[in-house]
Each structure stands twice: as structure tokens, then as C-alpha cells.
Amino acid sequence: MKKILVTGACGQLGSELSSALAEQYGLENILISDISQPERHLSKFNFSRLDVLNHQAVDQLIREQKIEVVYHLAAMLSASGESRPRNAWTLNMDGLINVLEASRDNQVDRVFWPSSIAAFGSHTQSTDTPQYTIMDPETVYGISKLSGELWCQYFYDRFKLDVRSLRYPGLISYKSPPGGGTTDYAVSIFHSAVKKEVFECFLHQDTKLPMMYISDAIRATIELMAAPRENITVHTSYNLSAFSITPRELTEAIQLHYPSFSSIYKPDFRDLIAKTWPHNLDDSSARKDWNWRHQFELPQVVEVMIRNLNV
């Protein structure tokens, strides 16, 4: 079994991906890292505190632990990034380059790095957004994701480092709290519903965004990384798609379970960000190259979220 490192493992995606990797490859083969101590549910893992901005520390950890596969997830998200743009750029870009260089220098077999729908912009075709299209992001998070995609391709082209990436839509999960992203309303709304509270939404009721249940995102990640190298034709980042919804449509789906539930809409700067992102993506390249298929549609996601948040 290969030794796997997950950076940013305490985040929404990192915590659930780490658990899925441990289930598939064995707990003893997974090393998780973050700049802060992990929550109790991650205490079973081997943990190493790591600041990905410290190039020497990244290199040393990969070398000493004989890491063969890296999932680099440490990042600052879109809404948080707009309040601290310089910090977001530094963390998202320097952290990635440190991991890519250390992986190259230590002959790491494979690297995963997550991109996002934030890499697109207001001039991107918003419906059935193609794999290759105009990309003009308007947030520091999106700019860092587009730049990161190009760095991943550069390291593949120049150094033959096998870097793989997915453009995640908004991710919905009951296990982790919102982490500062523009799509976080689709998690927060369920917490309000089960508490029988009116939900105050920071997006316009008709702002449509692509979304995905976390289990599909994790499965897509693991399947991409397991695919034969010769099958991978996209070396920037693959489009990934499941379903698309507006806040109003999500509210109505929840009302099938809680008829008295309601949302009020107070759009803020995050709505302006969301309006520059695609409504839905064409992920035919992922479906062709490594047989990607999503499993969860909106009704299933609503049922799973409500059932588990009520436990």
C-alpha cells in the first residue's frame, strides 16, 4: 500500500476524504496534517502539524515519511478570501507550489489538488460550461484556482509529475460546519431547518449554482486518483457535475419535509460572487476518461441531510 498524506485534513473535504481513504487503503497508510490540531473524530489518525507555507517542513515531512501520494487540500475559501485577499493568495499559491516542488523532488507518485467553479468568471458560458472555455475569475480565490490549474499543468508538462484535479461545485455535508465558501448557504440552510428557524440567505432566491453531495465528491476524487495514468487527458482540472439549484428550489425541497420552514433573502457580496459562476457544467471529459457518474440527486441529499442532522 502507498503512504498517503492529506494536507488541510481538518477542513470540510479533508476530514471526510481522510476517513474514506483510511477505509479503502488502511488507517496505518494515511498521514493527516493541518496547521491546527484535529477535532476528536480525527484523533484515530496519525497526525503531523504542518504549515504548508514552510517549504522546508513540507519537503521534510514528505521525505521522512516516504509519502507516495499527496492530497493537498489546505486553502482559504472564496468568501473568507475576499476579506483577506493577500493572505488567501499566499496560502493558496505558495502552499501549492511548495507541495508540487517537494513532490517532484521526492519522486511522489501522484498529487491531487482541488480546483473549483470559482475559476470561471462572468464571461464564461454559464450553461453547460465546457471543459475548455473563457476563464476570467473575479475573486482572489478564483484567481488562485485558475493559476493553480496552470501550475499543475506546468509541473506535468515540464517535470512529468502526475498531478490531478477536479473543479468542485458547491459541496453539501452534514458532518462539517460551513468553512467560508460562497456555496455554504446550502449547508447552513439545513441546520436552520432542523432547528425550526427561519433561514436568512445571503444569495438571491434565484441564483443558481452547481452543487454536489460530499460522498459523490469524495468518490470522484478517489476514482480520479485510481485511474490509469494513460486515461488522464486533462492536466489542468476536470469539470465535475451533479445537480444545480437555486436557494428557492432548495427551500422548497426542504419544505416537503418541514412544511412550515421558510427562507428570507438578503443578498450580500457573496451573491455578486455567485453570479459570476456557472449554472451547470459539462463534465463529459470526466465521464469519458475515467467513467465518472454522480449518484446523489437533490431529493436524496435533502433526505440524508435532514435525517443525520436530527440524530
N, C-alpha and C positions, 0 to 999 in steps of 0.2 A: 504494500500500500504506500502511496505517496504521502509525504508530510505536507500538510496544508496550513497556510497562515491566512487568517482573516483579520484585516485591519478595520478599525471603526466598528468593531463587533458589538458594541453596546447600543447601536442605533436600531431603528425600526427594522430595516432589512437585515442588518448584520446579526442581530440576536436570533432571528428565525432561520436565516441561512446557516448559521453555525450549527444549530440543532439538527437541521436537515442533513448537513454534511457529516455530522457525527453519526447519525443513524445509518447513513449509507457507507461511510468509509471507516467508522470506528472512532470512538471518542479519543483514543490514545494517539490518533493521527492528526488531530486538529489542535492548533495553537491559535488562541484568540488574543487580540491586542486592542488597546484603546488608550486614550490619554487619561481616562478616569477609570476607577475601579468598577468592575461589572456588578450588575444587580444580582440578587440572590439566585434567580433562576439560571444564571450562567456560572454559578460557583463550581459546578462539576468540571468545567473546562480547565485545561492548562492555560494560564493567563500570563501575559507579559505586558507591562505598561510600556507604551511606545508613543513617542511624538513623531509622527511621520515627517515633520519638518526638519528633523535631525537626521541628515543623510548618513552620518557615521553609525547612528543607532539602528537605522533601517538595515544598512548593509551588514552590520554585525549580527543582528538577530537572524536574518536570512541565512547567513554563512554558518553561524554556530549551531543553529537548529536544523541545518541541512534541508531547508524548505525547498520543495519542488513545485508547488502550486501556490499562487497568491491570489486571494480575492481582496482587492483594495477598495474599501468602501468608505474610508474616512473622508468626510466632506462637510461643507456648510451648505444648507439648502437655500431655496430661492428667496423666500420672504426674509429669513434671517440675514441672508447675504446682502439684501438691499439696505439694511440698517448698518452693515459693516462691510462695505464693498472691498476695501483694501485687504481686510483680514480674510474675506471669502476667497479672493483671488489668490492670495498667498497660500492658504491651506489647500485649495482645490488644485492649483497648478504645481506648486513646489512639491507638495506631497506626492502627486502622481509621478512627477519626473524623478524624485528620489526612489520611488518604488521601481520604476522602469529601469533606471540605471543599476540599482542593486540587483534586480532580477537578471539583467543582461550580464553583469559582471560575475554573478554566481551561478550561471547556467540554469536558472529556473526554467522548468519545462513549459509552464503556461501561466498567464496572468489574466485575471478578469478585472474589468473596471466598468462601473455603471455610468452610462450617459443618461439622457433624459429628453422628453419632449420639449424641455426648455431650450434645447439647442436650436430650435426653429424660431421663426420670427414673423412679423406682421406681413411680410411679402411672400411667405411660404404658402403654397397651395394648402388650404385648410381642410379640405375634404379629400379623403383617400390620399393623404400626403405620401408622395413617392419616397422610395429609399434614397434616391439621389435627387436633390431639388435645391432651390434657393434656401439658404440658412442665414438669417440675419437677426440673431438673438438680441434682446433689448434689456436683459438683466445681467449683472455680473456673474450670476450662477450659470445662465445660459451661455454667456461668452466663454466661461471657463470650460463648460461641457463641449462646446464646439472646438475650442482649442485643444482640449484633451483628446478628442477623437482624432485630430490630426497628429498629435504626438504619438498616439497608439499606432496609427498607420505608419508614421515615420520609423518607429522602432521596429516594426515588422519589415518594412522595406529595406531599411539600412542595416539592421542587425539580425534580422530573421527571428526576433523574439515573438513568440506566439501569444499575442495579446488579443483578447476577445471582449466584446462589449455589446450591451443592449441599451436601446433608448427606452427606458421605462416610462410608462404612463403613470398617472397617479396610483398609489398603492393603498389598498384598504386592508386593515388588520385590526383585530381586537386585542392582540397581545401587547402591543406597544403604544404609548401615547403619541400624539402628533409631534413631529420633530422640526417644525418651522418651514414647512413647504406650502406652496400656494394651493395644492390639492388637498391639504389637511382637513378642509371642511368635511370631506367625505368620510372621515373617521370621527371627528368631533360630533357630527350630527347624530350618530348612533348613541353616543354617551348621553346626549340631551334626551333622546327618545326614551331610553330605558329609565331615566330619572324623572320622566314625565315633565320635562321642562320645555319651554318654547326655545327653539334654536335660532340664534342670531347669526345669519350667514354673511360672510364678508364678500361673497360673489353675487352678481346679479342672478336673478332666478333663472334666466335663460342662457347663461354662459355654459356652453357645452365643452366638456373635456373628456379625453380618453381615460379610462380607469381600468384597474385590474385587481383581482383578489390576490393577496400576498402569496398564497400557495401556488398559484399559477406562475407568479414572478420567480419564485424560488425554483420551481421545477424547470422553468425556461432557462434559468441560469445554469443549473447543474447539467441539463441536457446539452446546452451550448458547449460547456466546457468538456463534456464527454465525447462530443462529435469528433470524428476523424479529422485530422488537420487538413487533408485534401478536400474536405467538403466545405470548408470555410472560404467564402468568396468576398465577404465584406470585412475589411480590416479597419474601418472607422468604427461604426456601431450599427447593429441591426435594428430596424424598426420592429416594435413589438406591440401587439394589439389584442384587446379582448372585447370590451363594450364601451360605449360613450354615453354620458348622461349629463343633464343639467341639474342644478340644485333643486329646481321644482320637481323634476322627474324622480329624483331620489327621495324627496319629501313624500311624494305620492306613493312611492313603493313602500315606504315605512308606514304610511297611513293604512295600508292593508293589514298591518299587524297592530297598530295603535291609531284607531280612527280619530282620536282627539288630538293627535300630535300636529303641531304646526311650526312653520318657519317664518321668520321675518328677514327681510333682505336689506342690508346696509353695506352696499359695495364700497370698498376702500381701494388702496393702491394695488392690492393683490388681484382685484378684478381687472385692472388695467394690464397687469402681467398676463393673466389667464387669457385675455382676449387676443394676445399675440401668438398663442399656441394653437396647434391643430385641433380640429374637432374629432378626427379619427385618422388612423394611419394605415397605409398599405404595407402589410408585413409579409408579402408573398415571398420575398427573398429568404426570410427565416423559415417559412413553411416549406420552401423548395430545398434549401441547403441542408437543414437538419431536422425536418419533419415537425416543426413547431405546430402545436394545436392547443388553444386555450380550452379550459373545461368549465370555468365558472361564469355564468351569466348573472345579470343583476338580481333576479329573484332569489337565486341560491345564495348570493352574497348577503343580501338583506337578512335572510333566514339564519345563516350561520352567525352573522354579527350579533343579532338580537339574542339568539339562543345562548351564545357564550358570554355576552356581557351581563346576562341575567343570572349567571351562575354565582 
